[in-house]
Amino acid sequence: MERDTTTQSVRTLLDGDEVREVLQKTFFSSDKKPVRAKAEGKKTAAKPDHYEVICISMYREDLSMLDEKVAALKAAGHRKMSRSGLIRFALSNVDLAKLPRAY
């Protein structure tokens, strides 16, 4: 019974126009700069413009294979190897002529 009350309270809170307005202004606005709360007394550092954080989807099997290769490279002495580092290396060395049409 308590869970039903909590669920109903959350739904009531999130159904309001105020929440919808905040979400639209914060997450769904057309502005390119996201709205971020600044902690008191903290200076914000300049953001680097030489890279961008992105999100991609990959199959779990592909991620496992990627992690295995990163681990093998680290074991072979490439201490700073990462998923993104290996993907960047592969991207710069891919032979497009060998890519099958299925991709």
Chimera marker file (.cmm) of the C-alpha trace (Angstrom):
<marker_set name="trace">
<marker id="1" x="0.000" y="0.000" z="0.000" r="1" g="1" b="0" radius="0.5"/>
<marker id="2" x="2.838" y="2.409" z="0.877" r="1" g="1" b="0" radius="0.5"/>
<marker id="3" x="4.462" y="1.836" z="-2.521" r="1" g="1" b="0" radius="0.5"/>
<marker id="4" x="1.204" y="2.775" z="-4.279" r="1" g="1" b="0" radius="0.5"/>
<marker id="5" x="1.069" y="6.012" z="-2.285" r="1" g="1" b="0" radius="0.5"/>
<marker id="6" x="4.687" y="6.820" z="-3.142" r="1" g="1" b="0" radius="0.5"/>
<marker id="7" x="4.121" y="6.030" z="-6.811" r="1" g="1" b="0" radius="0.5"/>
<marker id="8" x="1.045" y="8.242" z="-6.905" r="1" g="1" b="0" radius="0.5"/>
<marker id="9" x="2.948" y="11.071" z="-5.162" r="1" g="1" b="0" radius="0.5"/>
<marker id="10" x="5.763" y="10.880" z="-7.688" r="1" g="1" b="0" radius="0.5"/>
<marker id="11" x="3.319" y="10.882" z="-10.602" r="1" g="1" b="0" radius="0.5"/>
<marker id="12" x="1.489" y="13.884" z="-9.157" r="1" g="1" b="0" radius="0.5"/>
<marker id="13" x="4.773" y="15.738" z="-8.783" r="1" g="1" b="0" radius="0.5"/>
<marker id="14" x="6.022" y="14.924" z="-12.272" r="1" g="1" b="0" radius="0.5"/>
<marker id="15" x="2.736" y="15.643" z="-14.037" r="1" g="1" b="0" radius="0.5"/>
<marker id="16" x="2.842" y="19.341" z="-13.216" r="1" g="1" b="0" radius="0.5"/>
<marker id="17" x="3.317" y="22.088" z="-15.804" r="1" g="1" b="0" radius="0.5"/>
<marker id="18" x="6.232" y="23.464" z="-13.785" r="1" g="1" b="0" radius="0.5"/>
<marker id="19" x="8.226" y="20.241" z="-14.179" r="1" g="1" b="0" radius="0.5"/>
<marker id="20" x="7.417" y="20.101" z="-17.869" r="1" g="1" b="0" radius="0.5"/>
<marker id="21" x="8.610" y="23.705" z="-18.274" r="1" g="1" b="0" radius="0.5"/>
<marker id="22" x="11.875" y="23.019" z="-16.443" r="1" g="1" b="0" radius="0.5"/>
<marker id="23" x="12.523" y="19.947" z="-18.585" r="1" g="1" b="0" radius="0.5"/>
<marker id="24" x="11.847" y="21.892" z="-21.766" r="1" g="1" b="0" radius="0.5"/>
<marker id="25" x="14.157" y="24.732" z="-20.781" r="1" g="1" b="0" radius="0.5"/>
<marker id="26" x="16.901" y="22.490" z="-19.410" r="1" g="1" b="0" radius="0.5"/>
<marker id="27" x="16.996" y="19.361" z="-21.525" r="1" g="1" b="0" radius="0.5"/>
<marker id="28" x="14.977" y="20.054" z="-24.624" r="1" g="1" b="0" radius="0.5"/>
<marker id="29" x="15.860" y="23.648" z="-25.416" r="1" g="1" b="0" radius="0.5"/>
<marker id="30" x="17.301" y="24.682" z="-28.756" r="1" g="1" b="0" radius="0.5"/>
<marker id="31" x="20.206" y="26.428" z="-27.014" r="1" g="1" b="0" radius="0.5"/>
<marker id="32" x="23.522" y="24.752" z="-27.682" r="1" g="1" b="0" radius="0.5"/>
<marker id="33" x="24.865" y="25.453" z="-24.196" r="1" g="1" b="0" radius="0.5"/>
<marker id="34" x="23.340" y="23.277" z="-21.466" r="1" g="1" b="0" radius="0.5"/>
<marker id="35" x="22.145" y="24.924" z="-18.286" r="1" g="1" b="0" radius="0.5"/>
<marker id="36" x="24.375" y="23.822" z="-15.427" r="1" g="1" b="0" radius="0.5"/>
<marker id="37" x="24.287" y="24.712" z="-11.788" r="1" g="1" b="0" radius="0.5"/>
<marker id="38" x="27.522" y="26.295" z="-10.604" r="1" g="1" b="0" radius="0.5"/>
<marker id="39" x="28.737" y="25.417" z="-7.124" r="1" g="1" b="0" radius="0.5"/>
<marker id="40" x="29.296" y="28.430" z="-4.906" r="1" g="1" b="0" radius="0.5"/>
<marker id="41" x="32.855" y="29.679" z="-4.869" r="1" g="1" b="0" radius="0.5"/>
<marker id="42" x="33.975" y="27.374" z="-7.685" r="1" g="1" b="0" radius="0.5"/>
<marker id="43" x="35.317" y="28.706" z="-10.933" r="1" g="1" b="0" radius="0.5"/>
<marker id="44" x="34.311" y="26.869" z="-14.072" r="1" g="1" b="0" radius="0.5"/>
<marker id="45" x="37.230" y="25.738" z="-16.191" r="1" g="1" b="0" radius="0.5"/>
<marker id="46" x="37.300" y="26.431" z="-19.903" r="1" g="1" b="0" radius="0.5"/>
<marker id="47" x="35.966" y="23.456" z="-21.824" r="1" g="1" b="0" radius="0.5"/>
<marker id="48" x="38.325" y="21.856" z="-24.319" r="1" g="1" b="0" radius="0.5"/>
<marker id="49" x="37.271" y="22.233" z="-27.918" r="1" g="1" b="0" radius="0.5"/>
<marker id="50" x="39.600" y="19.635" z="-29.451" r="1" g="1" b="0" radius="0.5"/>
<marker id="51" x="37.272" y="16.727" z="-28.674" r="1" g="1" b="0" radius="0.5"/>
<marker id="52" x="33.629" y="15.971" z="-28.079" r="1" g="1" b="0" radius="0.5"/>
<marker id="53" x="31.970" y="13.446" z="-25.800" r="1" g="1" b="0" radius="0.5"/>
<marker id="54" x="29.528" y="11.270" z="-27.727" r="1" g="1" b="0" radius="0.5"/>
<marker id="55" x="27.363" y="8.252" z="-27.033" r="1" g="1" b="0" radius="0.5"/>
<marker id="56" x="27.280" y="5.235" z="-29.335" r="1" g="1" b="0" radius="0.5"/>
<marker id="57" x="25.582" y="1.880" z="-29.029" r="1" g="1" b="0" radius="0.5"/>
<marker id="58" x="27.471" y="-1.376" z="-29.428" r="1" g="1" b="0" radius="0.5"/>
<marker id="59" x="26.569" y="-5.020" z="-29.020" r="1" g="1" b="0" radius="0.5"/>
<marker id="60" x="27.723" y="-6.578" z="-25.750" r="1" g="1" b="0" radius="0.5"/>
<marker id="61" x="29.861" y="-9.085" z="-27.658" r="1" g="1" b="0" radius="0.5"/>
<marker id="62" x="31.641" y="-6.237" z="-29.454" r="1" g="1" b="0" radius="0.5"/>
<marker id="63" x="32.251" y="-4.433" z="-26.149" r="1" g="1" b="0" radius="0.5"/>
<marker id="64" x="33.663" y="-7.630" z="-24.642" r="1" g="1" b="0" radius="0.5"/>
<marker id="65" x="35.982" y="-8.034" z="-27.615" r="1" g="1" b="0" radius="0.5"/>
<marker id="66" x="37.039" y="-4.390" z="-27.341" r="1" g="1" b="0" radius="0.5"/>
<marker id="67" x="37.727" y="-4.756" z="-23.611" r="1" g="1" b="0" radius="0.5"/>
<marker id="68" x="39.747" y="-7.938" z="-24.211" r="1" g="1" b="0" radius="0.5"/>
<marker id="69" x="41.892" y="-6.166" z="-26.793" r="1" g="1" b="0" radius="0.5"/>
<marker id="70" x="42.421" y="-3.173" z="-24.495" r="1" g="1" b="0" radius="0.5"/>
<marker id="71" x="43.435" y="-5.529" z="-21.667" r="1" g="1" b="0" radius="0.5"/>
<marker id="72" x="45.870" y="-7.373" z="-23.962" r="1" g="1" b="0" radius="0.5"/>
<marker id="73" x="47.414" y="-4.084" z="-25.100" r="1" g="1" b="0" radius="0.5"/>
<marker id="74" x="47.791" y="-2.911" z="-21.490" r="1" g="1" b="0" radius="0.5"/>
<marker id="75" x="49.425" y="-6.233" z="-20.587" r="1" g="1" b="0" radius="0.5"/>
<marker id="76" x="51.801" y="-5.730" z="-23.525" r="1" g="1" b="0" radius="0.5"/>
<marker id="77" x="52.936" y="-2.377" z="-22.127" r="1" g="1" b="0" radius="0.5"/>
<marker id="78" x="50.451" y="0.133" z="-23.543" r="1" g="1" b="0" radius="0.5"/>
<marker id="79" x="49.604" y="1.473" z="-20.064" r="1" g="1" b="0" radius="0.5"/>
<marker id="80" x="47.339" y="4.304" z="-21.219" r="1" g="1" b="0" radius="0.5"/>
<marker id="81" x="45.293" y="2.329" z="-23.743" r="1" g="1" b="0" radius="0.5"/>
<marker id="82" x="41.522" y="2.797" z="-23.507" r="1" g="1" b="0" radius="0.5"/>
<marker id="83" x="38.424" y="1.883" z="-25.461" r="1" g="1" b="0" radius="0.5"/>
<marker id="84" x="38.394" y="5.241" z="-27.207" r="1" g="1" b="0" radius="0.5"/>
<marker id="85" x="42.134" y="5.054" z="-27.899" r="1" g="1" b="0" radius="0.5"/>
<marker id="86" x="41.777" y="1.689" z="-29.592" r="1" g="1" b="0" radius="0.5"/>
<marker id="87" x="38.742" y="2.865" z="-31.574" r="1" g="1" b="0" radius="0.5"/>
<marker id="88" x="40.687" y="5.969" z="-32.721" r="1" g="1" b="0" radius="0.5"/>
<marker id="89" x="43.616" y="3.763" z="-33.779" r="1" g="1" b="0" radius="0.5"/>
<marker id="90" x="41.309" y="1.404" z="-35.672" r="1" g="1" b="0" radius="0.5"/>
<marker id="91" x="39.553" y="4.340" z="-37.343" r="1" g="1" b="0" radius="0.5"/>
<marker id="92" x="42.807" y="5.824" z="-38.602" r="1" g="1" b="0" radius="0.5"/>
<marker id="93" x="44.004" y="2.425" z="-39.916" r="1" g="1" b="0" radius="0.5"/>
<marker id="94" x="40.840" y="0.967" z="-41.432" r="1" g="1" b="0" radius="0.5"/>
<marker id="95" x="41.024" y="-0.093" z="-45.078" r="1" g="1" b="0" radius="0.5"/>
<marker id="96" x="37.662" y="0.979" z="-46.511" r="1" g="1" b="0" radius="0.5"/>
<marker id="97" x="38.185" y="-1.198" z="-49.602" r="1" g="1" b="0" radius="0.5"/>
<marker id="98" x="38.027" y="-4.283" z="-47.369" r="1" g="1" b="0" radius="0.5"/>
<marker id="99" x="34.748" y="-3.350" z="-45.679" r="1" g="1" b="0" radius="0.5"/>
<marker id="100" x="31.943" y="-5.734" z="-46.677" r="1" g="1" b="0" radius="0.5"/>
<marker id="101" x="28.675" y="-4.269" z="-47.956" r="1" g="1" b="0" radius="0.5"/>
<marker id="102" x="26.764" y="-5.768" z="-45.011" r="1" g="1" b="0" radius="0.5"/>
<marker id="103" x="27.844" y="-2.897" z="-42.709" r="1" g="1" b="0" radius="0.5"/>
<link id1="1" id2="2" r="1" g="1" b="0" radius="0.2"/>
<link id1="2" id2="3" r="1" g="1" b="0" radius="0.2"/>
<link id1="3" id2="4" r="1" g="1" b="0" radius="0.2"/>
<link id1="4" id2="5" r="1" g="1" b="0" radius="0.2"/>
<link id1="5" id2="6" r="1" g="1" b="0" radius="0.2"/>
<link id1="6" id2="7" r="1" g="1" b="0" radius="0.2"/>
<link id1="7" id2="8" r="1" g="1" b="0" radius="0.2"/>
<link id1="8" id2="9" r="1" g="1" b="0" radius="0.2"/>
<link id1="9" id2="10" r="1" g="1" b="0" radius="0.2"/>
<link id1="10" id2="11" r="1" g="1" b="0" radius="0.2"/>
<link id1="11" id2="12" r="1" g="1" b="0" radius="0.2"/>
<link id1="12" id2="13" r="1" g="1" b="0" radius="0.2"/>
<link id1="13" id2="14" r="1" g="1" b="0" radius="0.2"/>
<link id1="14" id2="15" r="1" g="1" b="0" radius="0.2"/>
<link id1="15" id2="16" r="1" g="1" b="0" radius="0.2"/>
<link id1="16" id2="17" r="1" g="1" b="0" radius="0.2"/>
<link id1="17" id2="18" r="1" g="1" b="0" radius="0.2"/>
<link id1="18" id2="19" r="1" g="1" b="0" radius="0.2"/>
<link id1="19" id2="20" r="1" g="1" b="0" radius="0.2"/>
<link id1="20" id2="21" r="1" g="1" b="0" radius="0.2"/>
<link id1="21" id2="22" r="1" g="1" b="0" radius="0.2"/>
<link id1="22" id2="23" r="1" g="1" b="0" radius="0.2"/>
<link id1="23" id2="24" r="1" g="1" b="0" radius="0.2"/>
<link id1="24" id2="25" r="1" g="1" b="0" radius="0.2"/>
<link id1="25" id2="26" r="1" g="1" b="0" radius="0.2"/>
<link id1="26" id2="27" r="1" g="1" b="0" radius="0.2"/>
<link id1="27" id2="28" r="1" g="1" b="0" radius="0.2"/>
<link id1="28" id2="29" r="1" g="1" b="0" radius="0.2"/>
<link id1="29" id2="30" r="1" g="1" b="0" radius="0.2"/>
<link id1="30" id2="31" r="1" g="1" b="0" radius="0.2"/>
<link id1="31" id2="32" r="1" g="1" b="0" radius="0.2"/>
<link id1="32" id2="33" r="1" g="1" b="0" radius="0.2"/>
<link id1="33" id2="34" r="1" g="1" b="0" radius="0.2"/>
<link id1="34" id2="35" r="1" g="1" b="0" radius="0.2"/>
<link id1="35" id2="36" r="1" g="1" b="0" radius="0.2"/>
<link id1="36" id2="37" r="1" g="1" b="0" radius="0.2"/>
<link id1="37" id2="38" r="1" g="1" b="0" radius="0.2"/>
<link id1="38" id2="39" r="1" g="1" b="0" radius="0.2"/>
<link id1="39" id2="40" r="1" g="1" b="0" radius="0.2"/>
<link id1="40" id2="41" r="1" g="1" b="0" radius="0.2"/>
<link id1="41" id2="42" r="1" g="1" b="0" radius="0.2"/>
<link id1="42" id2="43" r="1" g="1" b="0" radius="0.2"/>
<link id1="43" id2="44" r="1" g="1" b="0" radius="0.2"/>
<link id1="44" id2="45" r="1" g="1" b="0" radius="0.2"/>
<link id1="45" id2="46" r="1" g="1" b="0" radius="0.2"/>
<link id1="46" id2="47" r="1" g="1" b="0" radius="0.2"/>
<link id1="47" id2="48" r="1" g="1" b="0" radius="0.2"/>
<link id1="48" id2="49" r="1" g="1" b="0" radius="0.2"/>
<link id1="49" id2="50" r="1" g="1" b="0" radius="0.2"/>
<link id1="50" id2="51" r="1" g="1" b="0" radius="0.2"/>
<link id1="51" id2="52" r="1" g="1" b="0" radius="0.2"/>
<link id1="52" id2="53" r="1" g="1" b="0" radius="0.2"/>
<link id1="53" id2="54" r="1" g="1" b="0" radius="0.2"/>
<link id1="54" id2="55" r="1" g="1" b="0" radius="0.2"/>
<link id1="55" id2="56" r="1" g="1" b="0" radius="0.2"/>
<link id1="56" id2="57" r="1" g="1" b="0" radius="0.2"/>
<link id1="57" id2="58" r="1" g="1" b="0" radius="0.2"/>
<link id1="58" id2="59" r="1" g="1" b="0" radius="0.2"/>
<link id1="59" id2="60" r="1" g="1" b="0" radius="0.2"/>
<link id1="60" id2="61" r="1" g="1" b="0" radius="0.2"/>
<link id1="61" id2="62" r="1" g="1" b="0" radius="0.2"/>
<link id1="62" id2="63" r="1" g="1" b="0" radius="0.2"/>
<link id1="63" id2="64" r="1" g="1" b="0" radius="0.2"/>
<link id1="64" id2="65" r="1" g="1" b="0" radius="0.2"/>
<link id1="65" id2="66" r="1" g="1" b="0" radius="0.2"/>
<link id1="66" id2="67" r="1" g="1" b="0" radius="0.2"/>
<link id1="67" id2="68" r="1" g="1" b="0" radius="0.2"/>
<link id1="68" id2="69" r="1" g="1" b="0" radius="0.2"/>
<link id1="69" id2="70" r="1" g="1" b="0" radius="0.2"/>
<link id1="70" id2="71" r="1" g="1" b="0" radius="0.2"/>
<link id1="71" id2="72" r="1" g="1" b="0" radius="0.2"/>
<link id1="72" id2="73" r="1" g="1" b="0" radius="0.2"/>
<link id1="73" id2="74" r="1" g="1" b="0" radius="0.2"/>
<link id1="74" id2="75" r="1" g="1" b="0" radius="0.2"/>
<link id1="75" id2="76" r="1" g="1" b="0" radius="0.2"/>
<link id1="76" id2="77" r="1" g="1" b="0" radius="0.2"/>
<link id1="77" id2="78" r="1" g="1" b="0" radius="0.2"/>
<link id1="78" id2="79" r="1" g="1" b="0" radius="0.2"/>
<link id1="79" id2="80" r="1" g="1" b="0" radius="0.2"/>
<link id1="80" id2="81" r="1" g="1" b="0" radius="0.2"/>
<link id1="81" id2="82" r="1" g="1" b="0" radius="0.2"/>
<link id1="82" id2="83" r="1" g="1" b="0" radius="0.2"/>
<link id1="83" id2="84" r="1" g="1" b="0" radius="0.2"/>
<link id1="84" id2="85" r="1" g="1" b="0" radius="0.2"/>
<link id1="85" id2="86" r="1" g="1" b="0" radius="0.2"/>
<link id1="86" id2="87" r="1" g="1" b="0" radius="0.2"/>
<link id1="87" id2="88" r="1" g="1" b="0" radius="0.2"/>
<link id1="88" id2="89" r="1" g="1" b="0" radius="0.2"/>
<link id1="89" id2="90" r="1" g="1" b="0" radius="0.2"/>
<link id1="90" id2="91" r="1" g="1" b="0" radius="0.2"/>
<link id1="91" id2="92" r="1" g="1" b="0" radius="0.2"/>
<link id1="92" id2="93" r="1" g="1" b="0" radius="0.2"/>
<link id1="93" id2="94" r="1" g="1" b="0" radius="0.2"/>
<link id1="94" id2="95" r="1" g="1" b="0" radius="0.2"/>
<link id1="95" id2="96" r="1" g="1" b="0" radius="0.2"/>
<link id1="96" id2="97" r="1" g="1" b="0" radius="0.2"/>
<link id1="97" id2="98" r="1" g="1" b="0" radius="0.2"/>
<link id1="98" id2="99" r="1" g="1" b="0" radius="0.2"/>
<link id1="99" id2="100" r="1" g="1" b="0" radius="0.2"/>
<link id1="100" id2="101" r="1" g="1" b="0" radius="0.2"/>
<link id1="101" id2="102" r="1" g="1" b="0" radius="0.2"/>
<link id1="102" id2="103" r="1" g="1" b="0" radius="0.2"/>
</marker_set>
